Amino acid sequence: MQITLNEQQTQFITTQLASGNFTHPEEVVTTAFKLLEKLQAEYTDWLTETRTQLETAATELDHGQSLDGETFIAEILERFQAAKEHEQP
């Protein structure tokens, strides 16, 4: 298979080679494909998890198990505040 790169892609590979990050153009392309595969796998995992969470939430709503908006927002803000305090030295 032969692939034609556009000017921006060629320049990116040239820059990566010049910076010493890679020694051959094939390494740059291989790394790009690995990152794309990882990104797609992470997206698929996120999508599956989100669908599961939505199905769980819908089931809870069907059974009358839900929080009102204010309570939900307050709990999220508490979590953010706790995380922020945990990050501070």
Backbone as numpy.savetxt, mean C-alpha at the origin, in Angstrom:
# Nx Ny Nz CAx CAy CAz Cx Cy Cz
10.87 -11.60 -26.42 10.02 -10.41 -26.42 10.91 -9.18 -26.42
10.58 -8.27 -27.25 11.32 -7.03 -27.31 10.43 -5.92 -26.78
10.99 -5.09 -25.92 10.22 -3.99 -25.32 10.92 -2.68 -25.67
10.15 -1.71 -26.09 10.68 -0.39 -26.38 10.35 0.54 -25.22
11.37 1.14 -24.66 11.19 2.06 -23.54 11.04 3.48 -24.06
10.22 4.25 -23.34 10.11 5.66 -23.72 11.30 6.42 -23.12
11.41 7.69 -23.45 12.56 8.49 -23.02 12.65 8.58 -21.49
11.53 8.75 -20.84 11.53 8.86 -19.37 12.02 7.56 -18.72
11.58 6.42 -19.23 12.01 5.14 -18.69 13.50 4.91 -18.93
13.95 5.25 -20.12 15.37 5.12 -20.44 16.21 6.00 -19.52
15.75 7.22 -19.30 16.47 8.15 -18.43 16.50 7.63 -17.00
15.42 7.06 -16.54 15.37 6.51 -15.18 16.41 5.40 -15.03
16.47 4.50 -16.00 17.45 3.41 -15.95 18.87 3.97 -15.98
19.11 4.94 -16.84 20.43 5.57 -16.93 20.82 6.21 -15.60
19.88 6.88 -14.97 20.13 7.52 -13.68 20.46 6.48 -12.61
19.72 5.38 -12.61 19.96 4.31 -11.63 21.35 3.70 -11.83
21.74 3.51 -13.06 23.06 2.97 -13.35 24.15 3.95 -12.94
23.96 5.23 -13.26 24.95 6.26 -12.93 25.11 6.43 -11.42
24.03 6.22 -10.68 24.11 6.39 -9.22 24.78 5.21 -8.54
24.97 4.13 -9.29 25.62 2.96 -8.72 24.67 2.00 -8.04
23.38 2.28 -8.12 22.39 1.39 -7.50 22.32 0.05 -8.22
22.62 0.04 -9.50 22.56 -1.16 -10.32 23.75 -1.16 -11.27
24.12 -2.35 -11.73 25.24 -2.43 -12.66 24.80 -2.75 -14.09
23.58 -3.26 -14.25 23.06 -3.60 -15.57 21.61 -3.15 -15.68
21.22 -2.72 -16.87 19.82 -2.30 -17.06 18.82 -3.39 -16.69
19.18 -4.65 -16.93 18.28 -5.76 -16.61 17.96 -5.81 -15.11
18.93 -5.42 -14.28 18.70 -5.41 -12.83 17.61 -4.39 -12.46
17.64 -3.26 -13.12 16.65 -2.22 -12.86 15.26 -2.74 -13.23
15.15 -3.35 -14.39 13.87 -3.87 -14.87 13.38 -5.00 -13.97
14.28 -5.91 -13.59 13.91 -7.02 -12.71 13.40 -6.50 -11.37
14.09 -5.52 -10.82 13.65 -4.94 -9.55 12.30 -4.26 -9.70
12.09 -3.58 -10.81 10.80 -2.92 -11.05 9.67 -3.94 -11.10
9.91 -5.06 -11.76 8.88 -6.10 -11.83 8.62 -6.72 -10.46
9.66 -6.92 -9.68 9.48 -7.47 -8.33 8.65 -6.52 -7.47
8.94 -5.23 -7.59 8.17 -4.25 -6.83 6.72 -4.19 -7.29
6.50 -4.32 -8.59 5.14 -4.34 -9.11 4.38 -5.56 -8.60
5.04 -6.71 -8.61 4.42 -7.93 -8.07 4.06 -7.77 -6.60
4.99 -7.18 -5.83 4.74 -6.96 -4.40 3.57 -6.00 -4.20
3.54 -4.93 -4.97 2.46 -3.96 -4.88 1.12 -4.60 -5.19
1.08 -5.42 -6.23 -0.16 -6.08 -6.60 -0.60 -7.07 -5.52
0.35 -7.79 -4.94 0.01 -8.74 -3.87 -0.52 -8.00 -2.65
0.13 -6.90 -2.29 -0.33 -6.11 -1.15 -1.73 -5.55 -1.41
-1.97 -5.10 -2.63 -3.29 -4.56 -2.97 -4.35 -5.66 -2.87
-4.02 -6.84 -3.38 -4.96 -7.96 -3.32 -5.26 -8.32 -1.87
-4.22 -8.36 -1.03 -4.42 -8.64 0.40 -5.29 -7.57 1.05
-5.01 -6.29 0.73 -5.80 -5.19 1.29 -7.25 -5.29 0.86
-7.45 -5.60 -0.41 -8.80 -5.70 -0.94 -9.57 -6.83 -0.26
-8.94 -7.97 -0.08 -9.56 -9.10 0.59 -9.91 -8.74 2.03
-8.97 -8.11 2.73 -9.22 -7.72 4.12 -10.34 -6.70 4.22
-10.36 -5.74 3.32 -11.40 -4.71 3.34 -12.77 -5.31 3.07
-12.83 -6.22 2.11 -14.11 -6.88 1.82 -14.60 -7.67 3.03
-13.68 -8.37 3.70 -14.04 -9.13 4.90 -14.56 -8.20 5.98
-13.88 -7.08 6.18 -14.32 -6.12 7.19 -15.68 -5.54 6.85
-15.91 -5.26 5.58 -17.21 -4.73 5.18 -18.32 -5.75 5.37
-18.03 -7.00 5.04 -19.03 -8.05 5.24 -19.34 -8.21 6.73
-18.31 -8.15 7.57 -18.51 -8.24 9.02 -19.34 -7.07 9.51
-19.01 -5.88 9.03 -19.75 -4.69 9.45 -21.21 -4.78 9.00
-21.44 -5.26 7.78 -22.81 -5.38 7.29 -23.60 -6.38 8.12
-22.97 -7.48 8.49 -23.62 -8.49 9.34 -23.95 -7.89 10.71
-23.00 -7.15 11.27 -23.24 -6.51 12.57 -24.40 -5.53 12.49
-24.44 -4.76 11.41 -25.55 -3.81 11.24 -26.88 -4.54 11.13
-26.88 -5.66 10.41 -28.11 -6.45 10.27 -28.60 -6.95 11.61
-27.68 -7.16 12.54 -28.03 -7.67 13.86 -28.14 -6.55 14.90
-28.14 -5.30 14.42 -28.30 -4.17 15.33 -27.06 -3.83 16.14
-25.93 -4.36 15.73 -24.67 -4.10 16.43 -23.90 -3.02 15.70
-24.12 -1.80 16.09 -23.41 -0.71 15.42 -23.15 0.42 16.40
-22.23 1.30 16.02 -21.93 2.49 16.80 -22.50 3.70 16.07
-22.88 4.69 16.84 -23.29 5.92 16.18 -22.03 6.64 15.71
-22.20 7.57 14.81 -21.07 8.27 14.20 -20.16 8.97 15.19
-20.74 9.64 16.18 -19.93 10.36 17.16 -19.05 9.42 17.97
-19.60 8.30 18.39 -18.83 7.33 19.16 -17.70 6.76 18.31
-18.01 6.46 17.07 -17.01 5.91 16.16 -15.85 6.88 15.98
-16.16 8.15 15.71 -15.12 9.17 15.51 -14.33 9.37 16.80
-14.98 9.40 17.94 -14.29 9.57 19.21 -13.30 8.44 19.45
-13.69 7.21 19.14 -12.79 6.07 19.32 -11.58 6.16 18.39
-11.80 6.58 17.16 -10.68 6.74 16.22 -9.73 7.82 16.71
-10.28 8.94 17.16 -9.43 10.03 17.65 -8.63 9.59 18.87
-9.23 8.80 19.74 -8.51 8.28 20.90 -7.35 7.39 20.46
-7.58 6.56 19.47 -6.51 5.69 18.96 -5.38 6.50 18.36
-5.72 7.53 17.58 -4.68 8.38 17.00 -3.89 9.10 18.08
-4.58 9.60 19.08 -3.91 10.30 20.16 -2.97 9.35 20.92
-3.44 8.14 21.20 -2.60 7.16 21.89 -1.37 6.81 21.05
-1.57 6.66 19.76 -0.44 6.33 18.88 0.55 7.49 18.83
0.03 8.71 18.77 0.88 9.89 18.73 1.69 10.01 20.02
1.06 9.77 21.16 1.77 9.84 22.45 2.82 8.74 22.53
2.53 7.61 21.94 3.47 6.47 21.97 4.70 6.78 21.13
4.54 7.56 20.05 5.64 7.90 19.17 6.58 8.94 19.77
6.08 9.80 20.63 6.88 10.88 21.18 7.92 10.31 22.15
9.17 10.85 22.05 10.25 10.35 22.94 10.06 10.76 24.37
